[in-house]
């Protein structure tokens, strides 16, 4: 099986072709660097995403948040369910952990809120 991707690691946007045998990437072509190869292999075998969203604060306002590491793509809906149940107590500072374990990542604030 063959899969075509556009690399998103740098602004070059290399056109990648990945040869797959089952769920294993056996060959990557089109990459301009080793980071593109690693991206293609990961995207085809274990796609992950950094989730950005907002969390409700106790005063009714919102604070922006993100996972500090990418999580498995298939866990995004579950991650959002956790985020939507969370209420932050003010004050919140950039980097404060609002959820300690979100599928191997932490949910952290990306803005200061007083």
Secondary structure, 3 states (H helix, E strand, C coil): CEEEEECCCCCCCCEEEEEEECCEEEEEECCCCHHHHHHHHHHHHCCEECCEEEEEECCCCEEEEEECCCEEHHHHHHHHHHHHHCEECCCECCCCEEEEEECCEEEEECCCEC
